[in-house]
Each structure stands twice: as C-alpha cells, then as structure tokens.
Amino acid sequence: MKLITNLILIHLKNSFRNPQKLLYLMFFSFLIVVIFAFSFDLSPKLLNKVTPGIIWSVIILGSTGILSESFKEESDNFLFYRFLLSPISITTLVITRTLSNMLIILTWEFFIIFLTFIFLNFNTDFNIYYFILTIVTGSIGYVILTTFFSVIVSGSKNILMSIIIYPLILPLLMGVLKMTSLIFLNTINDQFFFWLKIVIGFDIIYLSIIIILTEIVFESD
C-alpha cells in the first residue's frame, strides 16, 4: 500500500510540476462550454435534454489527449524495461497510474461541470448524490480503459488512441448519458438502476482486462 501511495504521489507531483497539459485541458474545456453557452438559447426543458451530451462530450474529448500520454515519459526514456527488471510489476505501475489519472480527471470534471452549470444557467434542482455517483462510475471505466491502452500505443499519435477507445466505450457512454438525463429530469427509477448496473459491470470488466492483460502484453515483448 505504501508503494502504491508513493507511486501515485510521484505522478501527481510530476503532473503539477509541468502543468502545460492540465492548463491546455482547462482552456479547451472552457472554450467548448463557452461556445455551447453562447451558440444556443434553449428552454429549460430542452436544456435538461442536451446538457448531458454537452458534459460528456467535453469530458471524453478533453481528457483523451492527456490520458493517451500517461506513459509518454516512460516510453521516451525506455523506462518500461527498467520496471521489468525491478521488483515493481508493470501491473502495479498501470494501476497506480490509473488511480492518479482518476484523481486528476475527477478534479477537472467537477470544475468543468461547475462552469457548465454557470454558463448555461442550469437549474441544479436534482439529486446531487446520484449525479456524483454517475460521474464517478462513468469516469472510472473510461480512465481504466484509456490508461491501459496508453501503455500499448505510447509514443503514437492521439488519433490512434481515439480510434481504439471510442468504439470500446460506447456501451459505457450510453449508460452514463441515460443516467445523467434521468437525474436531470428527477426520474430516479428502475431504468436508472439498470443502467447503473451496466456501467459498474463495464468498470469491473475493464479493470479485469488491465490486470490480466498488462503482464501478458509486456511478457510478450
């Protein structure tokens, strides 16, 4: 546990020591929200329907670039092969990088969601607990999958990551979009919990994939 904590802290320190990517992420997200806010004059009813799509579009499009470079430093400096010879397993490295990415992305997500609500003058009279649950469960699966594939395509162009990731996250994205829509309509029913189970199921599947396949991929190298 101490090793995992130290690896997470090291990555977080490195991320905030060179904040160019984080600043780009903030600026990109802010720009998209402003464009949406000033391009449409929507009624409150219609706003409830389109806001989930705006939020998750910004989250997916904005975070892909930074997550795809999760292991850029290790790839550029050939550090993966050092880890193969060290007591630290590649699986441990990937899991700790996933956790640190999760902390960074969740912090950014709630910042951009706050801005979205302000610029769209969105009515926040909904169940905040289920909204946070939806954001967290949806983000977990996406960050897990993207971090795993960033190991495989490290050093490649971001477009390759997009081609691989976007089709794989479609079921997850459908679930969180439906859940977010139901929350904004204050309709927490059996349909919401059905999609919640689907999203959690995909989170578990994605986690199993990175645990099982990470060692296999690097052993084959």
C-alpha positions in Angstrom: 0.0 0.0 0.0 2.9 2.4 0.8 4.4 1.6 -2.6 1.2 2.4 -4.4 0.7 5.6 -2.5 4.3 6.7 -3.3 3.9 6.0 -7.0 0.6 7.9 -7.1 2.2 10.9 -5.3 5.2 10.9 -7.7 2.9 11.0 -10.7 0.8 13.8 -9.2 3.9 15.8 -8.4 5.2 15.4 -11.9 1.8 16.3 -13.4 1.6 19.6 -11.4 5.3 20.4 -11.9 4.7 20.5 -15.6 1.1 21.9 -15.8 1.1 22.7 -19.6 -1.2 19.7 -20.4 -3.5 20.5 -17.5 -3.7 24.1 -18.5 -4.5 23.1 -22.1 -7.2 20.8 -20.8 -8.8 23.6 -18.7 -8.6 26.0 -21.6 -10.0 23.6 -24.1 -12.9 22.6 -21.9 -13.7 26.3 -21.0 -13.7 27.1 -24.7 -16.2 24.3 -25.6 -18.5 25.3 -22.8 -18.5 29.0 -23.8 -19.2 28.0 -27.4 -22.2 25.9 -26.4 -23.5 28.6 -24.0 -23.5 31.4 -26.4 -24.5 29.5 -29.5 -27.9 28.3 -28.3 -30.8 29.9 -26.5 -32.6 26.8 -25.1 -35.7 26.5 -23.0 -35.2 24.8 -19.5 -36.9 21.6 -20.7 -34.7 21.3 -23.8 -31.6 22.3 -21.7 -32.2 19.3 -19.5 -32.1 17.0 -22.5 -28.9 18.4 -24.2 -26.8 19.2 -21.1 -25.8 15.5 -20.5 -24.5 15.3 -24.1 -22.5 18.6 -23.6 -21.0 17.4 -20.3 -19.9 14.0 -21.5 -18.7 15.3 -24.9 -16.4 17.7 -23.1 -15.2 15.0 -20.7 -14.4 12.4 -23.4 -12.9 14.8 -26.0 -11.0 16.8 -23.4 -9.5 14.0 -21.4 -8.4 11.7 -24.3 -5.4 13.8 -25.1 -3.9 13.9 -21.6 -4.8 10.3 -20.8 -3.2 9.0 -24.0 0.1 10.4 -22.8 0.0 8.7 -19.4 3.2 6.8 -20.1 4.9 9.2 -22.5 7.8 9.8 -20.2 8.4 6.1 -19.6 8.2 5.4 -23.3 10.5 8.2 -24.3 13.1 7.2 -21.8 12.7 3.4 -22.2 11.8 3.1 -18.5 9.4 0.2 -19.1 12.3 -2.2 -19.5 13.7 -1.0 -16.2 10.4 -1.8 -14.5 10.6 -5.3 -16.0 13.8 -5.8 -14.1 12.7 -4.2 -10.9 10.6 -5.6 -8.0 7.7 -3.3 -9.1 5.4 -5.1 -11.5 4.0 -3.5 -14.6 0.5 -4.2 -13.3 1.2 -2.2 -10.2 2.6 0.7 -12.3 -0.5 0.7 -14.5 -2.9 0.5 -11.6 -1.2 3.3 -9.7 -1.1 5.5 -12.9 -4.9 4.7 -13.3 -5.6 5.9 -9.8 -3.6 9.1 -10.1 -5.2 9.8 -13.5 -8.6 9.2 -11.8 -7.8 11.9 -9.2 -6.7 14.4 -11.8 -9.6 13.8 -14.2 -12.3 13.8 -11.5 -11.0 17.2 -10.2 -11.1 18.6 -13.7 -14.5 17.1 -14.4 -16.2 18.7 -11.4 -14.5 22.0 -12.3 -15.8 21.9 -15.8 -19.3 20.7 -14.7 -19.4 23.7 -12.4 -18.6 26.1 -15.2 -21.2 24.4 -17.4 -23.9 24.9 -14.9 -22.9 28.6 -14.5 -22.7 29.4 -18.2 -25.8 27.5 -19.2 -27.7 28.9 -16.2 -28.7 25.3 -15.4 -31.2 24.5 -12.7 -29.4 22.3 -10.2 -32.6 21.1 -8.5 -31.7 17.4 -8.9 -30.3 14.6 -6.8 -26.6 15.6 -6.4 -25.7 12.2 -4.8 -26.7 10.2 -7.8 -25.2 12.8 -10.1 -21.8 12.4 -8.4 -22.2 8.6 -8.5 -22.8 8.7 -12.2 -19.8 10.9 -12.9 -17.5 8.7 -10.8 -18.7 5.4 -12.1 -18.6 6.6 -15.7 -15.2 8.1 -15.3 -13.7 5.0 -13.7 -14.3 2.8 -16.7 -13.1 5.4 -19.2 -9.9 6.2 -17.3 -9.2 2.5 -16.7 -9.5 1.6 -20.4 -7.7 4.7 -21.7 -4.8 4.3 -19.2 -4.4 0.7 -20.2 -4.3 1.4 -24.0 -1.9 4.4 -23.4 0.7 1.8 -22.4 0.2 -0.1 -25.7 0.1 2.9 -28.0 2.6 5.1 -26.1 4.6 7.2 -28.5 1.9 7.0 -31.1 -0.4 9.8 -32.3 -3.5 10.7 -30.2 -5.8 9.8 -33.2 -4.8 6.1 -32.8 -6.0 6.2 -29.2 -9.3 7.7 -30.3 -9.8 5.1 -33.0 -9.3 2.3 -30.4 -11.0 3.8 -27.4 -14.2 5.4 -28.7 -15.8 2.2 -30.1 -15.0 0.4 -26.8 -16.6 2.9 -24.5 -19.9 3.2 -26.4 -21.8 0.9 -24.0 -20.4 2.9 -21.1 -21.2 6.2 -22.7 -24.7 5.2 -23.5 -25.2 4.2 -19.9 -23.9 7.4 -18.3 -25.8 9.6 -20.8 -29.0 7.9 -20.0 -28.3 8.1 -16.2 -27.4 11.8 -16.4 -30.6 12.5 -18.4 -32.8 10.7 -15.9 -31.1 12.6 -13.0 -31.7 16.0 -14.6 -35.3 15.0 -15.1 -35.6 14.0 -11.5 -36.6 10.5 -12.6 -34.6 8.0 -10.4 -36.4 4.8 -11.3 -35.7 1.2 -12.2 -34.3 2.3 -15.5 -31.7 4.4 -13.8 -30.5 1.5 -11.6 -30.5 -0.8 -14.6 -28.0 1.5 -16.4 -26.0 1.9 -13.2 -25.5 -1.9 -13.0 -24.4 -1.9 -16.7 -21.9 0.9 -16.1 -20.5 -0.8 -12.9 -20.3 -4.1 -14.8 -18.2 -2.5 -17.5 -16.0 -0.9 -14.9 -15.3 -4.3 -13.5 -14.7 -5.8 -16.9 -12.2 -3.0 -17.8 -10.4 -3.4 -14.5 -10.1 -7.2 -15.1 -8.7 -6.5 -18.6 -5.9 -4.3 -17.4 -5.0 -6.7 -14.5 -4.9 -9.8 -16.8 -3.5 -8.4 -20.0 -0.9 -5.9 -18.8 1.7 -8.6 -17.7 0.9 -10.7 -20.8 1.5 -7.7 -23.2 4.9 -6.9 -21.7 6.0 -10.5 -21.3 5.4 -11.0 -25.0 7.8 -8.0 -25.6 
